[in-house]
Structures are given as C-alpha cells and as structure tokens.
Amino acid sequence: MTDDSIVEQHDSDNDSPVYSLSKKSLGAILDAVETGDRDALVTLMEPMHAADIADMLEQVDAFDRRALVQLYDLEFDGEILSELEEGIREEIIGYLKPEILAEAVRELDSDDVVDLLEDLEEPQQAAILDALDDTDRLAVEQSMTYPEYSAGRLMQREVVMAPEHWTVGQAIDFLRSEDELPEQFYHVILVDPRMHPVGNVTLGKLMASKRTVKLVDIVEDVFQVIPVTQEESDVAYAFNQYHLISAPVVDAENRLVGVITIDDAMAVLDDEHEEDILRLAGVGEESSLSDTVMETTRQRLPWLGVNLVTAILASGVIALFEDTISSFVALAVLMPIVASMGGNAGTQSLTVAVRAIATKDLTGANVWRVIRREVLVGAINGLVFAVVMGIVGIIWFGSPVLGYVIALAMIINLIVAGLAGTGVPVVLEKIGVDPALASGAFVTTVTDVVGFFAFLGLAGIFLL
C-alpha cells in the first residue's frame, strides 16, 4: 500500500475531508492500541506519511497518544517529530526511550534537528545532542549560536557544492562517487576559491547538458544569497517573491555555511500567516488545539481585558448622551447597528492592510493611494447602507428625521472605519509595533466611539 492509496481511501470514505485520516482508519488504529496489537498498529501506520501521523497524534487525547507512541516504539520516525506542533512534540519526546529518540534524530537533516532543539528544555536538548555523531553535533551546535528566527537557525548544513571552474562531467562524477549526499537537494552551488557562492546549477540542467559544458555556463538567472543573520520572515518573503527553490546562506565574510530549501521557507511563511490570524483574533500567536484549558485561558485573558477597557470607553461615550437616549428610546435600539457596521467595515480594511504589510505590498509609495481607496469604499458602502437604514428608521419608528440621522451616522462611521482600518496598522508598523497584534483593539475602539458619538450627537442636534 502506498501513500497515494491512503489519500484515495480518505476521499472515498466520505466521512472526512481529503488528505485527512478517516474515522474508520483512526478507529482501527485506536483499537490496535487498546488491545496492544503492535503488529496491527505497524501495518496500519506503515503506509502513512509522517505529516498524517503527526496530525493523528495531535488529534487524539493524551492517554491514547502516550499508549500509541510507546506501542509503536521502534518504528517511530524522526520525520514525525519534525511535523508535530511544539507542545505535542515535547510531550512525545518524553515518551520515547532514549535509544529510540537517538535513532529517530539521526535520520533528520541538521535544520530539522535545530528546529527540535529550539523548543526543548536543556536536559532534552542534551539527550538529543548526545545521540548525534560528532560532526553532526558540531554543525547543530554552531547553528544554535545564531539568533533565534534567523536564517542560521533555518538553514541545513548539508550542502552540495562544486568549484566554479568544473564541467558538467566533473560534477556528475563527483555526485556519483560521494557517499553522503543530502537525501534531497535541488541545486549544485558553485563557489570560488574563497568559498563564496557565485551561482546555482539546477539538477535538471546538469543532467541535460553535455559533459564538456562548464557549470558557469548553465547557472540559473535568478541567484539570491541569504545572510546568516537575516530574519526568517524576510527569507520566506525572498523565496516567495523570487520563486526560489533553494538559496545558499553566507556568513559575515560571504562564505558558504549552509543552504535553505523551499520546504523550510514555506513552513515559515505558513507560520507567519497563522500568527497574523491568531494575533488579529487576540487569541495568542502560539495557540493550538492541543493547548490545555489553563494555557488557552492565559493566552486569551489579556486581550479580553483590553477589549473590556475599549468597551468601557465606548460606554462612556454613550453615558454622555444619557438624556438624549432617555428622550428617544429608539436610539438605544438603533445605535448598536451603526457601531457594528463600522466595526465590520474596519475589520475588512484592517485585514487587507495587515496582510499587505506582511507581504511588503503596502509601502510608503502606495500607502496614501490605498488609504484613499479604503475611505472611498467606506463612503460608497456608507451611502448604500445609509439609504437602507434611513428607510428602516422611517418605516420602523415613523420618524423621517431619525432616518436621516442614522443614515448620516452610517456614512460617517464607515468612512472612519476605512481610514482607521488602513491607517492604524500603518502607523503601528512605523513606530515598531506589530500591526497584527495591536490593530484590532484600536480599530474597534475608533469605530465604536465614532459610531456612538456620531449617531447620538446628531440625534441630540436634530431630535431635541
């Protein structure tokens, strides 16, 4: 059975989405664990991809997870560890016997080992380092000296390189004679005598060219060199922007020290997207389904507190117009509509702006054009819904003036929502505050305060 058949099975079962483990398969695995049938467990899990096994371990409860890992035992693959969420990974490492962990880690590339070590306590780090060969351990320890979230932590030390004066034939002979090539690689990196990378040759061009062709004559047109201290988010952006498959990493003297491949860069990009979504929702950038009740509570409590403060501020605006509301009870019915529409419009603009900032599409060159667009969009949407709510106000409460008031308040708040939704993240980014982390609270406050103030203020002017 192959991984493809597993995918087909998931698709035909119709009880779970494609590329996820079906209920039937998961049930069979848990039955094998419950009965202690190791042979059945190995047979069921052998065709599964490491990523699918990791997903399964994250989905089952802690008791079944421990029993499964301990029963699977010798078959446990290091690739599974690299696919797991940080919290679950640390838990599972604690379940593995030292010799099993050592064997699993030896199968991993240096960048995957570094990724494992980053989230572990010192005793567990020491256990993994002790399991490595001296050469691999030195490479991993050196990578760990680089700043966290830098290219030095992301790169793998296993590099395929060749002198820039070599021919295709010399490179092919070298590759065929080398015993310890990386399991997967996409380029041969050309270096000068000082170990400075000067170009990439794809394996496709290497195999398609005659033996006498010089490697420098078939290098790729696009060649990006990554400084070892560069932020990993910038590395991911470069891969996405320039469609890179792999890129050499250099030290302060521009000497080749490693390589970053597309799978690692895209994993960073995926993490960045996930963090932005979680931060915008105010649930903590490291939230996951495997978190405990207390962990989840601790992550969310501060942001709920921030929202409480903003809600009190908005309530303070309402309190200023207590007499107006007392005179016209209809205002209490309608004012949440104005604030809600503004909040939703602000969130739409905010989401677009934060994403554009993260992908470097929103810059000083186009910021005013984007802000102007969002304000105009807010104005147009405001006019549309102003007509709707104006008619509702007249029909519902029989007051044309009340209809005009809510219509005008709607226009004002949606214009402000477009301005705040784009302007707030831009300003926060300029002063060095993560827009995804703090924009939501500010935009919500602005739209609530402006919405209430505009609606109740206009009502006080025209209805009293």
Buried (B, 14 or more C-beta within 10 A) or exposed (E): EEEEEBBEBBEEBEEBEEEBBBEEBBEBBBEBBEEEBBEBBBEBBEBBBBBBBBBBBBBBEEEBBBBBBBBBBEBBBBBBBBBBBBBBBBBBBEBBEEEBBBBBBBBBBBBBBBBBBBBBEEEBBEBBBEBBEEEBBBBBEBBBEBEEBBBBBBBBBBBBBBBBEBBBEBBBEBBEEEEEEBEEBBBBBBBBEEBBBBBBBBEEBBEEBEEEBBBBEBBBEEBBBBBBEBBBBBBBBBBBEEEBBBBBBBBEEBBBBBBBBBEBBEBBBEBBBBBBBBBBEBBBBBBBEBBEEEBBEEBBEEBEEBBEEBEEEBEEBBEEBEEBBEBBEBBEEBBEBBBBBBBEBBBBBBBBBBBBBBBEEBEEEEBEEBBEBBBEBBBBBBBEBBEEBBEBBBEBBEBEBBBBBBBBBBBBBBBBBBBBBBBBBBBBBEEEBBBBBBBBBBBBBBBBBBBBBBBBBBBBEEBE
